[in-house]
Amino acid sequence: MLKNNNHNLIHQLSEISDSTWRMNKYIDEANECEACRSLWSGLLSDYEKHIALLKEEMGRHVSEGKFE
C-alpha cells in the first residue's frame, strides 16, 4: 500500500490529467465563442503547469526513496 501522501499525489495527477483531456474537448467545441476558447486554453495551460509540479514532486519522492 502507498503512503497516503504519495497516493494523494497520484490521485491529484490523475484528476488534473482527466480535466486537461476534457478541456481539450471543450476548446474544440467552443468554435463559435473565442472568449470560451481563450478561457479553456488559459485553464488548460494552468493545469499543465500543475501536472509538471506534481510530476516533479513525485520524482523527488522516488529519488529520495520516499515513494512507498
C-alpha positions as protocol buffer text, in pm:
chain_id: "A"
residue {
  index: 1
  type: MET
  ca { x: 0 y: 0 z: 0 }
}
residue {
  index: 2
  type: LEU
  ca { x: 119 y: 352 z: -78 }
}
residue {
  index: 3
  type: LYS
  ca { x: 170 y: 609 z: 192 }
}
residue {
  index: 4
  type: ASN
  ca { x: -123 y: 848 z: 194 }
}
residue {
  index: 5
  type: ASN
  ca { x: 90 y: 1142 z: 78 }
}
residue {
  index: 6
  type: ASN
  ca { x: 209 y: 951 z: -231 }
}
residue {
  index: 7
  type: HIS
  ca { x: -145 y: 831 z: -301 }
}
residue {
  index: 8
  type: ASN
  ca { x: -263 y: 1193 z: -287 }
}
residue {
  index: 9
  type: LEU
  ca { x: -1 y: 1300 z: -542 }
}
residue {
  index: 10
  type: ILE
  ca { x: -103 y: 1021 z: -781 }
}
residue {
  index: 11
  type: HIS
  ca { x: -473 y: 1087 z: -730 }
}
residue {
  index: 12
  type: GLN
  ca { x: -439 y: 1460 z: -796 }
}
residue {
  index: 13
  type: LEU
  ca { x: -227 y: 1396 z: -1106 }
}
residue {
  index: 14
  type: SER
  ca { x: -500 y: 1165 z: -1235 }
}
residue {
  index: 15
  type: GLU
  ca { x: -776 y: 1418 z: -1162 }
}
residue {
  index: 16
  type: ILE
  ca { x: -593 y: 1703 z: -1334 }
}
residue {
  index: 17
  type: SER
  ca { x: -499 y: 1483 z: -1629 }
}
residue {
  index: 18
  type: ASP
  ca { x: -865 y: 1393 z: -1676 }
}
residue {
  index: 19
  type: SER
  ca { x: -954 y: 1762 z: -1664 }
}
residue {
  index: 20
  type: THR
  ca { x: -698 y: 1852 z: -1928 }
}
residue {
  index: 21
  type: TRP
  ca { x: -840 y: 1584 z: -2157 }
}
residue {
  index: 22
  type: ARG
  ca { x: -1188 y: 1735 z: -2114 }
}
residue {
  index: 23
  type: MET
  ca { x: -1060 y: 2091 z: -2163 }
}
residue {
  index: 24
  type: ASN
  ca { x: -914 y: 1993 z: -2499 }
}
residue {
  index: 25
  type: LYS
  ca { x: -1262 y: 1875 z: -2596 }
}
residue {
  index: 26
  type: TYR
  ca { x: -1415 y: 2197 z: -2466 }
}
residue {
  index: 27
  type: ILE
  ca { x: -1170 y: 2402 z: -2674 }
}
residue {
  index: 28
  type: ASP
  ca { x: -1269 y: 2205 z: -2984 }
}
residue {
  index: 29
  type: GLU
  ca { x: -1638 y: 2257 z: -2909 }
}
residue {
  index: 30
  type: ALA
  ca { x: -1606 y: 2631 z: -2844 }
}
residue {
  index: 31
  type: ASN
  ca { x: -1553 y: 2710 z: -3210 }
}
residue {
  index: 32
  type: GLU
  ca { x: -1827 y: 2977 z: -3207 }
}
residue {
  index: 33
  type: CYS
  ca { x: -1704 y: 3162 z: -2898 }
}
residue {
  index: 34
  type: GLU
  ca { x: -1349 y: 3293 z: -2894 }
}
residue {
  index: 35
  type: ALA
  ca { x: -1387 y: 3406 z: -2531 }
}
residue {
  index: 36
  type: CYS
  ca { x: -1467 y: 3049 z: -2426 }
}
residue {
  index: 37
  type: ARG
  ca { x: -1178 y: 2911 z: -2632 }
}
residue {
  index: 38
  type: SER
  ca { x: -950 y: 3159 z: -2459 }
}
residue {
  index: 39
  type: LEU
  ca { x: -1088 y: 3068 z: -2116 }
}
residue {
  index: 40
  type: TRP
  ca { x: -1041 y: 2693 z: -2170 }
}
residue {
  index: 41
  type: SER
  ca { x: -697 y: 2744 z: -2320 }
}
residue {
  index: 42
  type: GLY
  ca { x: -585 y: 2951 z: -2022 }
}
residue {
  index: 43
  type: LEU
  ca { x: -718 y: 2696 z: -1775 }
}
residue {
  index: 44
  type: LEU
  ca { x: -552 y: 2417 z: -1973 }
}
residue {
  index: 45
  type: SER
  ca { x: -220 y: 2599 z: -1955 }
}
residue {
  index: 46
  type: ASP
  ca { x: -254 y: 2637 z: -1577 }
}
residue {
  index: 47
  type: TYR
  ca { x: -339 y: 2269 z: -1533 }
}
residue {
  index: 48
  type: GLU
  ca { x: -43 y: 2165 z: -1746 }
}
residue {
  index: 49
  type: LYS
  ca { x: 180 y: 2361 z: -1505 }
}
residue {
  index: 50
  type: HIS
  ca { x: 17 y: 2180 z: -1213 }
}
residue {
  index: 51
  type: ILE
  ca { x: 84 y: 1846 z: -1381 }
}
residue {
  index: 52
  type: ALA
  ca { x: 451 y: 1937 z: -1416 }
}
residue {
  index: 53
  type: LEU
  ca { x: 471 y: 2034 z: -1046 }
}
residue {
  index: 54
  type: LEU
  ca { x: 308 y: 1708 z: -936 }
}
residue {
  index: 55
  type: LYS
  ca { x: 537 y: 1500 z: -1157 }
}
residue {
  index: 56
  type: GLU
  ca { x: 839 y: 1688 z: -1023 }
}
residue {
  index: 57
  type: GLU
  ca { x: 733 y: 1622 z: -664 }
}
residue {
  index: 58
  type: MET
  ca { x: 668 y: 1255 z: -731 }
}
residue {
  index: 59
  type: GLY
  ca { x: 1012 y: 1230 z: -894 }
}
residue {
  index: 60
  type: ARG
  ca { x: 1166 y: 1387 z: -586 }
}
residue {
  index: 61
  type: HIS
  ca { x: 994 y: 1132 z: -366 }
}
residue {
  index: 62
  type: VAL
  ca { x: 1123 y: 849 z: -585 }
}
residue {
  index: 63
  type: SER
  ca { x: 1481 y: 981 z: -591 }
}
residue {
  index: 64
  type: GLU
  ca { x: 1480 y: 1024 z: -212 }
}
residue {
  index: 65
  type: GLY
  ca { x: 1341 y: 675 z: -157 }
}
residue {
  index: 66
  type: LYS
  ca { x: 1016 y: 811 z: -11 }
}
residue {
  index: 67
  type: PHE
  ca { x: 781 y: 668 z: -270 }
}
residue {
  index: 68
  type: GLU
  ca { x: 639 y: 373 z: -80 }
}
